[in-house]
Amino acid sequence: MSAMKEQRESVLVICGHGMVSQRLLESLCRDQDQPFDRIVVFNGERADAYNRIQLSVLLAGDTDEAAMALQSEGWFRDRGIAVCNGEPVVAIDRQAHTVTTATGRVQHYSHLVLATGAEPAKPQLPGADLRGVMTFRDLEDARSLIDTARYQRRAVVIGGGFLGLETADGLRQRGMAVTLLHRSGHLLNRQLDPVGGALLQQHMEARGINVLTGTSPKALLGRSRVRAVQLDNDTLISTDLVVFATGITPRAQLAREAGLACDRGILVDSRLRTSDPSIWALGECCQLEDVIFGLVEPGYQQADVLAEVLVATVQGQDCGASYTPVDTPTRLKISGVPIFSCGQISADRDTESVIWQDHEHNHYCRLLIRNQRLAGAVLLGDTRDGPWYSQRIQQQDDISRYRDHIAFGKHYCEAAA
């Protein structure tokens, strides 16, 4: 194919093939017909897009890799989408409208989407480069952890967020003795209040996981392989494995090196366009104003908006679609315990708290009310009314008519109203 003909083609190149990238492809191909002459996806991982949320389930032994695939190979072939696995893009030439991959391949693009995701944050501790110190972010990490659990017996997981809790429980189910460290005073401190965090800790400890909150690692000790974790109070915990689950950092280096505007992530506008009008970014790698995104749901919303924008751009039409960050409710299930939180989770001088607790069934509900309107909800154990509470928070309804029944959920409130 001549260079001139190639430049006349509308070619969409996507860097990255995670869950959000796949959602973009499905949104573009919703009616089987997509507007580009060609779509080429360069994937840094060796497997097609898979359900990353299920990695902890895979670690626990409750699913297999085949069940995690988001689409079959035939789906891409039937839609004329070329997916190049294990071939990440390493450079962007914005003047020539080309990308270069790790294999040296040069691919022209008319439209470029960066969906490079995020990488696990790994604190700079002494001993962090020892063997047996890992992160848990992708399929290769899951395979390494499963293999390690076959011949090692003790593990320390650092981080008491969702990923850390799921990692700890998965390793426990693999037969390891697990200690979980969290620097905050309670688990899931971004989603739960202190009481909810304490109840979750009791549940984790009942499952055999040793939980230490309000503490941080000071150093990892060992000669060639990690053998102990030294805490900030100088306590030593013997271990064969350390897993960091301490958050993520947007992968923006490729964009930075190409001269795109970046802050913590790749800066985009409400149509997900970067500082280059031919390049867009979405998902965990992007930043809209001062917001970065660590959940899949905002990424899905961005993918649906970007599909509309790209179609309109190729067809030379105006597009009214735009993405606005919204307060997305957190829905989790940790070791069999459902959790829901939305809106404000910590009380302040302007809020009242309504608390309901069923000690026998380990159910907990805390609602925050401001000026007779729901401001936040934290549910643990029974989350059936979570979406209804979320609706009240978003719509800011006056709850005066059923305030006395609000902790008992939708059914009681509607009956009272």
Secondary structure, DSSP 4 states (H G I P E B T S, - for coil): --HHHHHHS-EEEEE--SHHHHHHHHHHTTTS--S-SEEEEEESSSS--B-GGGHHHHHHTSS-HHHHBSS-HHHHHHTTEEEEET--EEEEETTTTEEEETT--EEE-SEEEE---EEE-----TTTTSBTEEE--SHHHHHHHHHHHHH--EEEEE--SHHHHHHHHHHHHTT-EEEEEESSSSTTTTTS-HHHHHHHHHHHHHTT-EEEES--EEEEE-SSB--EEEETT--EEE-SEEEE-S-EEE--HHHHHTT--BSSSEEE-TT-B-SSTTEEE-GGGEEETTEE--SHHHHHHHHHHHHHHHHHHHTT-----------PPEEEEETTEEEEEEE--S--TT-EEEEEEETTTTEEEEEEEETTEEEEEEEES--TTHHHHHHHHHHT---GGGGGGGGG-HHHHHHH-
